[in-house]
Amino acid sequence: MGEQQTKNDFEIAINNKCFNESYAKYLMEEYSPEFKFAVVRDKPDIQLESRHEVGSNPTPSIGIEVTTLMDTYRNALARFRRFASSSKMSIEGLASHVPTILKGIIGVNKHGNLIVLGSRGERTIKKGLSGIARTLEIKYKKLQEYEQFDENDLFIFAINLSAGCDTTTIGNLIRNFDKRKYEKRYNYIYIFTYETLQIYEAETGKSVEVDITNETREICNARALKDKLLADERNAPNKPKAENFNSAIKENL
């Protein structure tokens, strides 16, 4: 048990869309109380409408897209090779299990061996974009389809951030990411590593880093889990209701 076990459990929990969006919202509330007025929706996932209070200027509207760190081509290929070497699947079965990230890049030959498809596939694997670079690439494209807010931000759960990815390295990557081809751009990028919340200016790569306490994580976890249980209950109306949320939360920890 202990800290490491809690982190492992959390890594599994954030694969649930309802949980990770709610968790991000509650963490943002801890960082900036104005997010208590935000709602979890879609495209983007967290939305804070502009508010006008007497005697003050309107607050900016903010939209935040929530995601988890994308995998790299090299990591995905290494993992799939391990899977293929120990699998007893047919060639057709293996081919159908090629991860989405590797489709069009690798294939399975008639002997059941993995092969890289042509020079394009080789260049893609060698390019080895980091998880953060791939995440930016995909999410900047998606941003073009979304409603424009006064401020558009990106929140990335990066629990398994690679060693050596310090704030300077990430800041340089964010600053140098080619944004010229995108009409809509992010203003801030939040990277949550479990121990810290890193906040980057998307244009300059300048950053601040906030330590996240155990107490904050426990508060966000409990509130996000409550939202998930409510969503599960709505989606399964015939499922018996838990006596209370406290007991339900304990069962899910």
C-alpha positions as CSV (number, residue, x, y, z in Angstrom):
1,M,0.0,0.0,0.0
2,G,1.2,3.5,0.8
3,E,2.0,6.3,-1.7
4,Q,3.1,4.1,-4.6
5,Q,0.0,1.9,-4.4
6,T,-2.2,5.0,-4.4
7,K,-0.4,6.3,-7.5
8,N,-0.9,3.0,-9.3
9,D,-4.6,3.0,-8.5
10,F,-4.8,6.6,-9.7
11,E,-3.1,5.7,-13.0
12,I,-5.8,3.1,-13.6
13,A,-8.7,5.4,-12.6
14,I,-7.8,8.2,-15.0
15,N,-8.5,5.9,-17.9
16,N,-12.1,6.7,-17.1
17,K,-13.2,9.8,-19.0
18,C,-15.7,11.0,-16.4
19,F,-13.2,10.5,-13.6
20,N,-10.3,12.3,-15.2
21,E,-12.3,15.3,-16.4
22,S,-13.9,15.7,-12.9
23,Y,-10.5,15.3,-11.2
24,A,-9.0,18.0,-13.5
25,K,-11.8,20.4,-12.7
26,Y,-11.4,19.9,-8.9
27,L,-7.7,20.3,-9.1
28,M,-8.1,23.5,-11.1
29,E,-10.5,24.7,-8.3
30,E,-7.6,24.2,-5.8
31,Y,-5.3,26.2,-8.1
32,S,-7.9,28.8,-9.0
33,P,-11.2,29.1,-7.0
34,E,-13.0,30.6,-10.0
35,F,-13.3,27.1,-11.4
36,K,-16.0,26.3,-8.9
37,F,-18.3,27.9,-11.5
38,A,-17.0,25.7,-14.3
39,V,-18.9,22.7,-15.7
40,V,-17.8,19.5,-17.3
41,R,-19.1,19.3,-20.9
42,D,-17.6,18.3,-24.2
43,K,-15.5,20.0,-26.9
44,P,-13.8,21.2,-24.7
45,D,-14.2,19.1,-21.5
46,I,-14.2,21.9,-18.9
47,Q,-16.0,25.2,-19.6
48,L,-16.0,28.4,-17.6
49,E,-18.4,31.0,-18.9
50,S,-17.6,34.7,-18.7
51,R,-19.2,36.3,-15.6
52,H,-19.8,40.0,-14.9
53,E,-20.0,41.1,-11.3
54,V,-21.0,44.7,-10.3
55,G,-18.1,47.0,-10.2
56,S,-15.7,44.8,-12.1
57,N,-14.8,43.9,-15.7
58,P,-16.2,40.7,-17.2
59,T,-14.1,37.6,-16.5
60,P,-12.7,35.8,-19.5
61,S,-14.5,32.6,-20.7
62,I,-12.1,29.6,-20.4
63,G,-12.3,26.2,-22.2
64,I,-10.0,23.4,-21.1
65,E,-9.4,20.1,-23.1
66,V,-8.5,17.2,-20.8
67,T,-6.3,14.3,-22.0
68,T,-3.8,11.7,-20.9
69,L,-0.2,11.7,-22.2
70,M,0.0,10.1,-25.7
71,D,2.2,7.1,-26.2
72,T,5.3,7.2,-28.4
73,Y,5.7,5.2,-31.6
74,R,8.8,3.4,-30.2
75,N,7.1,2.5,-26.9
76,A,4.0,1.2,-28.6
77,L,6.1,-0.8,-31.0
78,A,8.2,-2.4,-28.3
79,R,5.1,-3.3,-26.3
80,F,3.4,-4.8,-29.3
81,R,6.5,-6.8,-30.2
82,R,6.5,-8.3,-26.7
83,F,2.8,-9.1,-27.0
84,A,3.2,-10.7,-30.4
85,S,6.2,-12.8,-29.3
86,S,4.2,-14.4,-26.5
87,S,0.9,-14.6,-28.3
88,K,-0.6,-17.7,-29.8
89,M,-2.9,-15.7,-32.1
90,S,-3.3,-16.4,-35.8
91,I,-1.7,-14.0,-38.3
92,E,-5.1,-12.4,-38.9
93,G,-5.7,-12.1,-35.1
94,L,-2.3,-10.3,-34.6
95,A,-3.0,-8.0,-37.5
96,S,-6.4,-7.1,-36.0
97,H,-4.7,-6.2,-32.7
98,V,-2.2,-3.7,-34.1
99,P,-2.6,-0.6,-31.9
100,T,-4.2,2.5,-33.5
101,I,-1.0,4.5,-33.2
102,L,0.9,1.9,-35.3
103,K,-1.8,1.3,-38.0
104,G,-0.3,2.0,-41.4
105,I,3.2,1.9,-39.9
106,I,3.7,-1.8,-39.1
107,G,2.1,-5.0,-40.4
108,V,2.3,-8.8,-39.9
109,N,3.9,-10.9,-42.7
110,K,2.8,-14.5,-43.7
111,H,5.2,-15.9,-41.1
112,G,3.6,-14.0,-38.3
113,N,6.5,-11.6,-37.9
114,L,6.1,-7.8,-37.4
115,I,7.4,-5.7,-40.2
116,V,7.7,-1.9,-40.7
117,L,5.8,-0.8,-43.7
118,G,8.1,1.0,-46.2
119,S,10.3,4.0,-45.8
120,R,7.5,6.2,-44.4
121,G,7.0,3.7,-41.5
122,E,10.7,3.6,-40.8
123,R,10.9,7.5,-40.8
124,T,8.0,7.7,-38.4
125,I,9.5,5.2,-35.9
126,K,12.9,6.9,-36.0
127,K,11.3,10.3,-35.6
128,G,10.1,9.0,-32.2
129,L,8.1,12.0,-31.2
130,S,7.9,12.3,-27.5
131,G,4.6,11.7,-25.8
132,I,4.2,15.4,-25.1
133,A,4.9,16.3,-28.7
134,R,2.4,13.8,-30.0
135,T,-0.2,15.0,-27.5
136,L,0.3,18.6,-28.7
137,E,0.1,17.6,-32.3
138,I,-3.2,15.8,-31.9
139,K,-4.8,18.3,-29.5
140,Y,-3.9,21.4,-31.6
141,K,-5.7,19.7,-34.5
142,K,-8.8,19.0,-32.4
143,L,-8.8,22.5,-31.0
144,Q,-9.6,23.8,-34.5
145,E,-13.0,22.0,-34.3
146,Y,-14.0,23.5,-31.0
147,E,-15.9,26.5,-29.9
148,Q,-13.5,29.4,-29.3
149,F,-13.2,30.8,-25.8
150,D,-11.4,33.9,-24.6
151,E,-8.8,31.5,-23.2
152,N,-8.2,28.0,-24.5
153,D,-6.1,25.6,-22.3
154,L,-4.9,22.0,-22.4
155,F,-4.7,19.8,-19.3
156,I,-2.5,16.7,-19.6
157,F,-2.4,13.8,-17.1
158,A,1.3,12.7,-17.4
159,I,1.7,10.2,-14.6
160,N,4.5,8.3,-16.4
161,L,6.4,11.3,-17.7
162,S,9.8,10.1,-18.9
163,A,12.9,10.7,-16.8
164,G,14.7,13.8,-17.9
165,C,11.6,15.6,-18.9
166,D,12.1,18.6,-16.5
167,T,10.2,21.9,-16.8
168,T,13.0,23.4,-18.9
169,T,13.0,20.6,-21.5
170,I,9.2,20.6,-21.7
171,G,9.0,24.4,-21.8
172,N,11.4,24.4,-24.8
173,L,9.4,21.7,-26.5
174,I,6.1,23.7,-26.0
175,R,7.7,26.9,-27.2
176,N,9.2,25.4,-30.3
177,F,6.2,23.4,-31.3
178,D,5.1,24.6,-34.7
179,K,1.9,26.5,-34.1
180,R,1.9,28.6,-37.3
181,K,-0.4,26.2,-39.2
182,Y,-3.1,26.5,-36.5
183,E,-5.6,29.4,-36.4
184,K,-6.7,28.6,-32.9
185,R,-4.0,28.1,-30.3
186,Y,-3.8,27.2,-26.6
187,N,-3.0,29.8,-24.1
188,Y,-1.9,27.6,-21.2
189,I,-0.9,24.0,-20.9
190,Y,-1.2,22.2,-17.6
191,I,0.8,19.0,-17.0
192,F,-0.2,17.0,-13.9
193,T,2.5,14.5,-12.9
194,Y,0.7,13.4,-9.7
195,E,3.3,15.1,-7.5
196,T,3.2,18.5,-9.2
197,L,1.0,20.6,-11.5
198,Q,3.2,22.4,-14.1
199,I,1.7,25.4,-15.8
200,Y,3.2,26.6,-19.1
201,E,2.5,29.6,-21.3
202,A,1.9,27.9,-24.6
203,E,3.6,30.7,-26.7
204,T,6.7,31.2,-24.6
205,G,7.2,27.9,-22.7
206,K,7.6,29.8,-19.5
207,S,6.4,27.8,-16.5
208,V,5.6,27.7,-12.8
209,E,5.4,24.4,-10.8
210,V,3.0,23.8,-7.9
211,D,3.5,21.0,-5.5
212,I,0.4,18.9,-5.0
213,T,-0.2,17.6,-1.4
214,N,-1.6,14.3,-0.4
215,E,-4.6,16.1,1.1
216,T,-5.4,17.9,-2.2
217,R,-5.1,14.6,-4.1
218,E,-7.5,12.8,-1.7
219,I,-10.0,15.6,-1.9
220,C,-10.0,15.7,-5.7
221,N,-10.0,11.8,-5.9
222,A,-13.1,11.5,-3.6
223,R,-15.0,14.2,-5.4
224,A,-14.2,12.8,-8.9
225,L,-15.1,9.3,-7.7
226,K,-18.4,10.6,-6.5
227,D,-19.1,12.1,-10.0
228,K,-18.1,8.8,-11.6
229,L,-20.5,6.8,-9.3
230,L,-23.3,9.2,-10.2
231,A,-22.6,8.8,-13.9
232,D,-22.4,5.0,-13.6
233,E,-25.8,5.1,-11.8
234,R,-27.4,7.2,-14.5
235,N,-26.1,4.9,-17.2
236,A,-27.3,1.8,-15.3
237,P,-30.7,2.6,-14.0
238,N,-31.5,-1.0,-12.9
239,K,-28.3,-1.3,-10.8
240,P,-29.1,-1.3,-7.0
241,K,-28.1,1.9,-5.4
242,A,-25.3,2.0,-2.9
243,E,-26.5,2.8,0.7
244,N,-24.4,5.9,0.6
245,F,-21.6,7.4,-1.4
246,N,-19.1,6.9,1.5
247,S,-19.5,3.2,1.4
248,A,-19.4,3.2,-2.4
249,I,-16.2,5.2,-2.5
250,K,-14.6,2.8,0.0
251,E,-15.6,-0.2,-2.2
252,N,-13.9,1.5,-5.2
253,L,-10.6,2.4,-3.5
